[in-house]
Amino acid sequence: MSARTGRFILRGMILLAAITWLAAVALAEPAARAAQGGEAQRPGQGAGGGLGQQAQAIQQPSPFAGPEDQRLAMWAGAWEETVRFAGDPEDKPSGTGKWMARPFYGLYVVINYELKGPDGNYHAHAVMAFDHGEKTYRLWWFDDGANIDEYTGAWKDDNTLVFELKRDSGGKVFRERLTYSRASEDEVHTRIEQAFGTEPFKLYLESVAHRVAMPEGQGNQQRQQRRRPPAGD
């Protein structure tokens, strides 16, 4: 199989994972509303049972999954974070975020992210994966600012994964670096740096996220990560 064909297959599987997750959420909502209406639920039925069964099907690992893919599982789960933007006092971060990350097939992590900051609310959806053909990690980021970005990355050490992006923004070359560091099984630090042209990177934000209990009705399914539009031209 050629490398080009392999990339098409990889991208197709990523889209399938995202569509499957969205469908699972959509199916869960009517069941959750029914449960809130007061109707008794038998074991294995309703929001918990149905979504749990879907999660088990989704979690069947692909025969292609390997150690490089498994390393991404550190993000799986629900998280809440404090966000300190550049210029914020060290002890007074001005933003808060939350995200949920769900693994699919042992190959991908699908992320939903929400941020409340001084400039308002921000929402995004992302897919993280190891590209078996190119031997690199990839992050696709889609947000409510109509940004669609693709990052490439690598592990700096056992607990630090770094992604970088380079694209045109308003006729200028825009670069961004995302650094994810695992402080423990339940704590992840994120650092986002940005630059235009050949300028050195400047801090955009830093955050500290802690693992929290999964929202009720989410079953075994498991956002991380953020990216806001460039700070400005």
Backbone as CSV, one residue per row, in Angstrom:
resi,resn,N_x,N_y,N_z,CA_x,CA_y,CA_z,C_x,C_y,C_z
1,MET,0.847,-1.195,0.000,0.000,0.000,0.000,0.880,1.242,0.000
2,SER,0.608,2.199,-0.874,1.422,3.404,-0.971,1.181,4.313,0.227
3,ALA,2.149,5.216,0.460,2.013,6.163,1.578,0.810,7.061,1.383
4,ARG,0.554,7.442,0.113,-0.586,8.326,-0.157,-1.890,7.636,0.162
5,THR,-2.003,6.357,-0.230,-3.224,5.607,0.082,-3.386,5.464,1.585
6,GLY,-2.255,5.226,2.270,-2.332,5.093,3.721,-2.836,6.356,4.381
7,ARG,-2.410,7.532,3.877,-2.876,8.796,4.463,-4.366,8.988,4.235
8,PHE,-4.864,8.599,3.042,-6.309,8.700,2.785,-7.083,7.821,3.753
9,ILE,-6.588,6.611,3.987,-7.275,5.701,4.911,-7.268,6.271,6.320
10,LEU,-6.104,6.816,6.746,-6.000,7.410,8.080,-6.987,8.542,8.269
11,ARG,-7.055,9.464,7.286,-7.971,10.598,7.409,-9.419,10.144,7.418
12,GLY,-9.721,9.097,6.633,-11.082,8.577,6.624,-11.473,7.998,7.962
13,MET,-10.540,7.295,8.597,-10.827,6.710,9.912,-10.997,7.791,10.966
14,ILE,-10.230,8.877,10.854,-10.372,9.982,11.797,-11.753,10.614,11.679
15,LEU,-12.205,10.864,10.448,-13.535,11.428,10.247,-14.610,10.487,10.763
16,LEU,-14.424,9.178,10.541,-15.393,8.205,11.033,-15.474,8.240,12.550
17,ALA,-14.305,8.363,13.205,-14.294,8.429,14.663,-15.066,9.633,15.163
18,ALA,-14.845,10.792,14.535,-15.528,12.018,14.955,-17.029,11.904,14.746
19,ILE,-17.446,11.358,13.600,-18.878,11.210,13.299,-19.527,10.244,14.278
20,THR,-18.820,9.140,14.595,-19.365,8.149,15.530,-19.590,8.758,16.898
21,TRP,-18.615,9.567,17.360,-18.757,10.204,18.671,-19.929,11.167,18.696
22,LEU,-20.067,11.981,17.659,-21.173,12.932,17.612,-22.512,12.217,17.592
23,ALA,-22.574,11.100,16.878,-23.821,10.328,16.833,-24.157,9.770,18.207
24,ALA,-23.133,9.303,18.939,-23.362,8.761,20.277,-23.930,9.811,21.210
25,VAL,-23.376,11.015,21.141,-23.879,12.114,21.973,-25.319,12.447,21.618
26,ALA,-25.616,12.487,20.314,-26.972,12.814,19.875,-27.974,11.778,20.367
27,LEU,-27.589,10.497,20.328,-28.487,9.439,20.781,-28.674,9.473,22.294
28,ALA,-27.665,9.953,23.001,-27.744,9.968,24.467,-28.692,11.034,24.978
29,GLU,-28.816,12.152,24.268,-29.601,13.267,24.774,-31.082,12.942,24.963
30,PRO,-31.769,12.279,23.972,-33.178,11.954,24.213,-33.354,11.038,25.408
31,ALA,-32.437,10.067,25.568,-32.555,9.149,26.689,-32.375,9.876,28.010
32,ALA,-31.450,10.821,28.031,-31.225,11.582,29.265,-32.448,12.405,29.616
33,ARG,-33.101,12.991,28.594,-34.316,13.772,28.860,-35.428,12.887,29.401
34,ALA,-35.517,11.670,28.886,-36.555,10.753,29.365,-36.318,10.400,30.829
35,ALA,-35.036,10.210,31.180,-34.715,9.871,32.568,-35.078,11.010,33.493
36,GLN,-34.874,12.242,33.063,-35.200,13.392,33.882,-36.704,13.541,34.056
37,GLY,-37.470,12.944,33.154,-38.917,13.041,33.235,-39.503,12.191,34.338
38,GLY,-38.674,11.380,35.001,-39.169,10.629,36.151,-39.455,9.180,35.857
39,GLU,-39.315,8.706,34.599,-39.616,7.317,34.290,-38.510,6.434,34.832
40,ALA,-38.878,5.332,35.518,-37.884,4.428,36.078,-37.114,3.747,34.961
41,GLN,-35.833,3.507,35.176,-34.976,2.871,34.179,-34.544,1.510,34.695
42,ARG,-34.645,0.492,33.850,-34.165,-0.826,34.205,-32.680,-0.920,33.888
43,PRO,-31.939,-1.780,34.588,-30.515,-1.927,34.298,-30.285,-2.223,32.821
44,GLY,-29.312,-1.523,32.222,-28.985,-1.756,30.818,-29.823,-0.956,29.863
45,GLN,-30.759,-0.130,30.380,-31.601,0.677,29.518,-31.368,2.146,29.814
46,GLY,-31.889,3.022,28.953,-31.814,4.459,29.163,-30.452,5.001,28.833
47,ALA,-30.193,6.234,29.324,-28.974,6.955,28.946,-27.724,6.194,29.326
48,GLY,-27.667,5.680,30.570,-26.453,5.011,31.001,-26.190,3.734,30.235
49,GLY,-27.218,2.828,30.163,-27.023,1.548,29.507,-26.726,1.683,28.037
50,GLY,-27.562,2.468,27.315,-27.371,2.586,25.873,-26.030,3.182,25.523
51,LEU,-25.643,4.255,26.205,-24.379,4.914,25.890,-23.205,4.045,26.289
52,GLY,-23.355,3.304,27.374,-22.285,2.412,27.786,-22.023,1.342,26.742
53,GLN,-23.107,0.781,26.151,-22.942,-0.222,25.113,-22.280,0.372,23.881
54,GLN,-22.656,1.610,23.523,-22.019,2.272,22.386,-20.544,2.481,22.668
55,ALA,-20.212,2.861,23.903,-18.815,3.112,24.252,-17.994,1.844,24.112
56,GLN,-18.545,0.696,24.544,-17.821,-0.551,24.430,-17.524,-0.886,22.979
57,ALA,-18.498,-0.629,22.098,-18.274,-0.899,20.684,-17.208,0.025,20.125
58,ILE,-17.253,1.300,20.519,-16.282,2.269,20.036,-14.879,1.916,20.523
59,GLN,-14.782,1.350,21.742,-13.484,1.123,22.344,-12.774,-0.117,21.828
60,GLN,-13.396,-0.914,20.934,-12.699,-2.058,20.392,-11.432,-1.601,19.685
61,PRO,-10.263,-2.044,20.131,-9.022,-1.541,19.537,-8.813,-2.045,18.120
62,SER,-8.219,-1.196,17.303,-7.864,-1.570,15.942,-6.622,-2.458,15.963
63,PRO,-6.523,-3.417,15.042,-5.297,-4.234,14.980,-4.066,-3.415,14.605
64,PHE,-4.276,-2.194,14.114,-3.169,-1.325,13.747,-2.646,-0.508,14.928
65,ALA,-3.372,-0.525,16.046,-2.972,0.276,17.200,-1.676,-0.256,17.796
66,GLY,-0.762,0.663,18.115,0.520,0.278,18.678,0.919,1.183,19.821
67,PRO,2.138,1.066,20.315,2.606,1.870,21.457,2.507,3.372,21.208
68,GLU,2.794,3.823,19.969,2.733,5.258,19.674,1.318,5.784,19.840
69,ASP,0.323,4.968,19.456,-1.076,5.372,19.604,-1.488,5.372,21.079
70,GLN,-1.052,4.363,21.802,-1.464,4.199,23.192,-0.993,5.345,24.082
71,ARG,0.072,6.020,23.694,0.590,7.118,24.512,-0.401,8.280,24.600
72,LEU,-1.300,8.359,23.603,-2.277,9.452,23.599,-3.377,9.255,24.641
73,ALA,-3.470,8.068,25.199,-4.537,7.782,26.164,-4.416,8.622,27.428
74,MET,-3.258,9.273,27.653,-3.098,10.092,28.857,-4.120,11.222,28.923
75,TRP,-4.709,11.607,27.762,-5.685,12.704,27.747,-7.114,12.229,27.995
76,ALA,-7.363,10.937,27.911,-8.733,10.443,28.013,-9.364,10.834,29.345
77,GLY,-10.576,11.363,29.279,-11.295,11.727,30.485,-11.862,13.126,30.437
78,ALA,-12.361,13.586,31.573,-12.926,14.933,31.703,-11.966,15.772,32.537
79,TRP,-11.800,17.039,32.136,-10.813,17.905,32.774,-11.373,19.312,32.981
80,GLU,-10.896,19.982,34.016,-11.192,21.397,34.241,-9.867,22.111,34.459
81,GLU,-9.759,23.339,33.956,-8.476,24.015,34.015,-8.607,25.498,34.344
82,THR,-7.531,26.048,34.868,-7.387,27.494,35.013,-6.442,27.962,33.914
83,VAL,-6.755,29.114,33.311,-6.003,29.603,32.159,-5.443,30.990,32.464
84,ARG,-4.133,31.127,32.323,-3.484,32.421,32.530,-2.969,32.925,31.187
85,PHE,-3.556,34.023,30.714,-3.119,34.625,29.466,-1.895,35.499,29.718
86,ALA,-1.124,35.743,28.649,0.023,36.634,28.771,-0.464,37.983,29.287
87,GLY,0.169,38.509,30.307,-0.260,39.776,30.904,-1.056,39.595,32.172
88,ASP,-1.622,38.387,32.395,-2.326,38.126,33.651,-1.329,38.066,34.807
89,PRO,-1.714,38.552,35.989,-0.850,38.380,37.156,-0.631,36.887,37.415
90,GLU,0.523,36.541,37.923,0.881,35.140,38.154,-0.163,34.423,39.004
91,ASP,-0.699,35.129,40.000,-1.639,34.498,40.928,-3.097,34.770,40.598
92,LYS,-3.374,35.388,39.425,-4.760,35.707,39.077,-5.047,35.375,37.610
93,PRO,-5.157,34.085,37.287,-5.513,33.714,35.909,-6.911,34.207,35.578
94,SER,-7.097,34.683,34.344,-8.377,35.299,33.982,-9.309,34.374,33.209
95,GLY,-8.898,33.129,32.972,-9.743,32.222,32.199,-9.945,30.888,32.887
96,THR,-11.025,30.232,32.531,-11.287,28.865,32.987,-11.730,28.038,31.780
97,GLY,-11.354,26.793,31.767,-11.733,25.935,30.654,-12.149,24.565,31.135
98,LYS,-12.785,23.842,30.258,-13.089,22.438,30.537,-13.083,21.700,29.216
99,TRP,-12.657,20.439,29.265,-12.619,19.655,28.049,-12.798,18.183,28.355
100,MET,-13.263,17.481,27.346,-13.482,16.056,27.474,-12.806,15.364,26.298
101,ALA,-12.044,14.338,26.586,-11.319,13.611,25.546,-11.727,12.146,25.564
102,ARG,-12.098,11.630,24.403,-12.530,10.243,24.278,-11.625,9.505,23.288
103,PRO,-11.132,8.323,23.672,-10.322,7.533,22.740,-11.211,6.740,21.791
104,PHE,-10.747,6.527,20.574,-11.472,5.740,19.592,-10.540,4.727,18.944
105,TYR,-10.944,3.438,18.994,-10.256,2.355,18.300,-8.808,2.165,18.754
106,GLY,-8.403,2.809,19.837,-7.017,2.737,20.240,-6.088,3.546,19.354
107,LEU,-6.670,4.345,18.447,-5.886,5.103,17.475,-6.011,6.608,17.625
108,TYR,-7.173,7.091,18.028,-7.439,8.526,18.024,-7.973,8.985,19.370
109,VAL,-7.793,10.266,19.644,-8.428,10.913,20.789,-9.233,12.091,20.238
110,VAL,-10.533,12.087,20.515,-11.437,13.141,20.044,-11.745,14.059,21.224
111,ILE,-11.569,15.358,21.012,-11.604,16.328,22.104,-12.675,17.391,21.877
112,ASN,-13.399,17.739,22.916,-14.315,18.874,22.908,-13.858,19.848,23.983
113,TYR,-13.768,21.120,23.612,-13.174,22.103,24.511,-14.038,23.348,24.633
114,GLU,-14.111,23.915,25.860,-14.818,25.163,26.121,-13.932,26.052,26.982
115,LEU,-13.885,27.331,26.634,-13.076,28.286,27.383,-13.895,29.529,27.696
116,LYS,-13.787,30.005,28.933,-14.359,31.286,29.323,-13.200,32.208,29.673
117,GLY,-13.036,33.259,28.868,-11.927,34.169,29.080,-12.363,35.608,29.043
118,PRO,-11.432,36.531,29.171,-11.773,37.958,29.179,-12.384,38.445,27.868
119,ASP,-12.152,37.708,26.782,-12.725,38.102,25.489,-14.007,37.355,25.161
120,GLY,-14.554,36.611,26.129,-15.788,35.865,25.894,-15.551,34.367,25.845
121,ASN,-16.559,33.651,25.380,-16.500,32.199,25.337,-15.898,31.706,24.029
122,TYR,-15.267,30.545,24.092,-14.614,29.947,22.932,-14.874,28.443,22.955
123,HIS,-15.199,27.868,21.787,-15.484,26.438,21.689,-14.677,25.831,20.549
124,ALA,-14.268,24.589,20.732,-13.504,23.928,19.678,-13.683,22.417,19.756
125,HIS,-13.327,21.766,18.656,-13.377,20.320,18.523,-12.047,19.899,17.912
126,ALA,-11.439,18.814,18.389,-10.123,18.426,17.895,-9.993,16.913,17.802
127,VAL,-9.076,16.474,16.951,-8.728,15.060,16.824,-7.211,14.949,16.893
128,MET,-6.721,14.069,17.763,-5.290,13.841,17.930,-4.983,12.402,17.523
129,ALA,-3.883,12.199,16.772,-3.569,10.857,16.294,-2.094,10.737,15.947
130,PHE,-1.630,9.486,15.842,-0.295,9.206,15.336,-0.422,8.816,13.878
131,ASP,0.303,9.512,13.000,0.288,9.223,11.568,1.293,8.103,11.317
132,HIS,0.787,6.899,11.077,1.651,5.734,10.902,2.504,5.842,9.639
133,GLY,1.985,6.498,8.605,2.736,6.626,7.368,3.890,7.603,7.478
134,GLU,3.632,8.770,8.105,4.644,9.818,8.218,5.460,9.725,9.503
135,LYS,5.053,8.816,10.418,5.755,8.625,11.686,5.824,9.922,12.491
136,THR,4.702,10.598,12.577,4.624,11.825,13.354,3.242,11.920,13.983
137,TYR,3.117,12.716,15.033,1.809,12.939,15.642,1.135,14.116,14.947
138,ARG,-0.191,14.059,14.889,-0.966,15.126,14.246,-2.108,15.556,15.160
139,LEU,-2.445,16.823,15.043,-3.570,17.399,15.773,-4.370,18.255,14.812
140,TRP,-5.642,17.903,14.626,-6.548,18.712,13.800,-7.444,19.498,14.749
141,TRP,-7.521,20.809,14.528,-8.241,21.694,15.457,-9.282,22.500,14.684
142,PHE,-10.551,22.421,15.095,-11.665,23.116,14.455,-12.352,23.964,15.516
143,ASP,-12.491,25.281,15.296,-13.103,26.089,16.344,-14.239,26.956,15.812
144,ASP,-14.902,27.657,16.743,-16.060,28.467,16.374,-15.661,29.796,15.756
145,GLY,-14.372,29.987,15.512,-13.898,31.155,14.772,-13.616,30.813,13.319
146,ALA,-14.094,29.631,12.878,-13.916,29.140,11.505,-12.467,28.803,11.192
147,ASN,-11.660,28.532,12.223,-10.276,28.110,12.013,-10.212,26.595,11.872
148,ILE,-9.506,26.124,10.870,-9.247,24.703,10.673,-7.738,24.553,10.536
149,ASP,-7.099,24.003,11.546,-5.644,23.940,11.572,-5.154,22.511,11.759
150,GLU,-3.993,22.226,11.192,-3.354,20.919,11.355,-1.939,21.124,11.891
151,TYR,-1.669,20.502,13.038,-0.359,20.586,13.675,0.375,19.256,13.515
152,THR,1.686,19.304,13.536,2.498,18.095,13.616,3.296,18.160,14.908
153,GLY,3.562,16.976,15.490,4.224,17.003,16.787,5.056,15.773,17.079
154,ALA,5.763,15.843,18.194,6.603,14.742,18.651,6.773,14.846,20.157
155,TRP,7.129,13.715,20.788,7.394,13.705,22.216,8.784,14.263,22.488
156,LYS,8.860,15.247,23.366,10.143,15.809,23.784,10.783,14.921,24.838
157,ASP,9.947,14.368,25.699,10.372,13.368,26.673,9.149,12.519,26.993
158,ASP,9.239,11.662,27.997,8.142,10.734,28.283,6.842,11.413,28.670
159,ASN,6.904,12.679,29.109,5.704,13.360,29.590,5.388,14.654,28.853
160,THR,6.117,14.958,27.780,5.937,16.238,27.092,5.760,16.033,25.594
161,LEU,4.594,16.424,25.074,4.288,16.326,23.650,4.174,17.740,23.091
162,VAL,4.932,18.029,22.013,4.985,19.374,21.443,4.456,19.347,20.006
163,PHE,3.489,20.216,19.724,2.934,20.364,18.376,3.304,21.740,17.832
164,GLU,3.499,21.815,16.514,3.770,23.110,15.895,2.951,23.279,14.620
165,LEU,2.649,24.525,14.314,1.832,24.900,13.156,2.509,26.061,12.441
166,LYS,2.420,26.081,11.116,2.915,27.206,10.318,1.947,27.406,9.161
167,ARG,1.367,28.606,9.075,0.403,28.883,8.015,0.371,30.376,7.731
168,ASP,-0.352,30.728,6.666,-0.517,32.133,6.302,-1.673,32.736,7.089
169,SER,-1.489,33.950,7.584,-2.544,34.662,8.298,-2.512,36.122,7.880
170,GLY,-3.449,36.515,7.028,-3.511,37.897,6.570,-2.287,38.325,5.790
171,GLY,-1.713,37.396,5.017,-0.532,37.721,4.237,0.771,37.595,4.998
172,LYS,0.705,37.187,6.266,1.903,36.991,7.070,2.021,35.524,7.458
173,VAL,3.239,35.083,7.671,3.459,33.723,8.155,3.194,33.701,9.653
174,PHE,2.266,32.838,10.051,1.915,32.691,11.461,2.405,31.341,11.952
175,ARG,3.056,31.340,13.115,3.544,30.103,13.709,2.979,29.958,15.132
176,GLU,2.746,28.712,15.497,2.223,28.453,16.841,2.825,27.158,17.368
177,ARG,3.126,27.179,18.653,3.667,25.981,19.315,2.784,25.643,20.510
178,LEU,2.356,24.390,20.600,1.556,23.893,21.720,2.397,22.870,22.475
179,THR,2.569,23.088,23.744,3.336,22.153,24.570,2.437,21.588,25.652
180,TYR,2.277,20.249,25.646,1.464,19.564,26.645,2.378,18.760,27.549
181,SER,2.301,19.018,28.852,3.160,18.334,29.812,2.307,17.640,30.869
182,ARG,2.581,16.376,31.086,1.853,15.628,32.111,2.609,15.722,33.433
183,ALA,2.002,16.415,34.404,2.607,16.529,35.724,2.333,15.273,36.545
184,SER,1.151,14.671,36.320,0.766,13.421,36.974,-0.370,12.813,36.165
185,GLU,-0.875,11.671,36.611,-1.979,11.040,35.903,-3.217,11.936,35.866
186,ASP,-3.335,12.844,36.814,-4.532,13.676,36.933,-4.258,15.162,36.756
187,GLU,-3.092,15.517,36.205,-2.763,16.932,36.007,-1.960,17.115,34.717
188,VAL,-2.442,18.023,33.860,-1.780,18.318,32.592,-1.572,19.822,32.473
189,HIS,-0.375,20.242,32.076,-0.061,21.649,31.853,0.015,21.914,30.344
190,THR,-0.509,23.050,29.930,-0.474,23.436,28.520,0.157,24.814,28.381
191,ARG,0.982,24.974,27.366,1.610,26.260,27.073,1.446,26.528,25.584
192,ILE,0.901,27.689,25.234,0.723,28.072,23.839,1.566,29.301,23.553
193,GLU,2.409,29.197,22.521,3.258,30.303,22.098,2.972,30.625,20.638
194,GLN,3.036,31.907,20.283,2.718,32.348,18.929,3.789,33.310,18.415
195,ALA,3.905,33.377,17.074,4.868,34.297,16.457,4.459,34.542,15.017
196,PHE,4.857,35.681,14.493,4.665,36.001,13.082,6.030,36.070,12.403
197,GLY,6.083,35.552,11.181,7.326,35.582,10.427,8.444,34.867,11.162
198,THR,9.604,35.519,11.234,10.765,34.938,11.905,10.935,35.444,13.332
199,GLU,9.919,36.136,13.848,9.996,36.630,15.220,10.079,35.460,16.202
200,PRO,10.697,35.659,17.357,10.718,34.590,18.365,9.322,34.360,18.932
201,PHE,9.083,33.153,19.398,7.797,32.835,19.993,7.555,33.683,21.239
202,LYS,6.298,34.096,21.413,5.873,34.808,22.614,4.731,34.041,23.266
203,LEU,4.705,34.065,24.584,3.657,33.353,25.318,2.287,33.926,24.990
204,TYR,1.338,33.030,24.693,-0.051,33.441,24.519,-0.860,33.070,25.765
205,LEU,-0.717,31.820,26.216,-1.394,31.418,27.444,-0.719,30.201,28.043
206,GLU,-0.988,29.990,29.316,-0.591,28.786,30.037,-1.803,28.297,30.819
207,SER,-1.920,26.992,30.988,-3.045,26.477,31.765,-2.620,25.258,32.568
208,VAL,-3.369,25.014,33.634,-3.187,23.819,34.456,-4.542,23.135,34.547
209,ALA,-4.603,21.887,34.086,-5.861,21.140,34.068,-5.796,19.974,35.041
210,HIS,-6.922,19.713,35.702,-7.034,18.583,36.618,-8.187,17.683,36.188
211,ARG,-7.962,16.402,36.322,-8.989,15.422,35.959,-10.154,15.520,36.938
212,VAL,-11.375,15.419,36.406,-12.577,15.449,37.235,-13.453,14.259,36.870
213,ALA,-14.499,14.034,37.668,-15.414,12.938,37.405,-16.146,13.167,36.090
214,MET,-16.422,12.078,35.364,-17.156,12.185,34.115,-18.574,12.668,34.387
215,PRO,-19.136,13.542,33.530,-20.520,13.988,33.706,-21.473,12.801,33.704
216,GLU,-22.512,12.896,34.522,-23.492,11.821,34.606,-24.116,11.552,33.243
217,GLY,-24.261,10.279,32.900,-24.883,9.906,31.628,-23.897,9.772,30.491
218,GLN,-22.595,9.985,30.740,-21.609,9.887,29.676,-21.010,8.495,29.560
219,GLY,-21.350,7.595,30.477,-20.857,6.233,30.372,-19.346,6.183,30.421
220,ASN,-18.776,5.260,29.644,-17.334,5.079,29.635,-16.636,5.953,28.615
221,GLN,-17.412,6.701,27.861,-16.777,7.535,26.858,-16.051,8.689,27.517
222,GLN,-15.074,9.094,26.921,-14.281,10.107,27.518,-14.188,11.355,26.692
223,ARG,-12.039,16.384,26.385,-11.628,17.475,25.602,-10.368,17.908,26.153
224,GLN,-9.740,18.098,25.699,-8.533,18.782,26.047,-8.192,19.954,25.171
225,GLN,-7.471,20.573,25.275,-6.773,21.354,24.320,-7.514,22.533,23.775
226,ARG,-6.746,23.433,23.515,-7.371,24.641,23.108,-6.562,25.329,22.044
227,ARG,-7.252,26.130,21.268,-6.505,27.073,20.462,-7.415,28.209,20.112
228,ARG,-6.978,29.395,20.396,-7.746,30.570,20.018,-7.167,31.117,18.738
229,PRO,-7.933,31.946,18.039,-7.397,32.567,16.827,-6.142,33.364,17.164
230,PRO,-5.280,33.619,16.198,-4.062,34.409,16.459,-4.388,35.711,17.199
231,ALA,-3.479,36.117,18.051,-3.728,37.285,18.894,-3.912,38.553,18.068
232,GLY,-3.460,38.538,16.839,-3.648,39.706,15.986,-2.518,39.840,14.995
233,ASP,-2.784,40.521,13.892,-1.740,40.683,12.890,-0.727,41.744,13.346
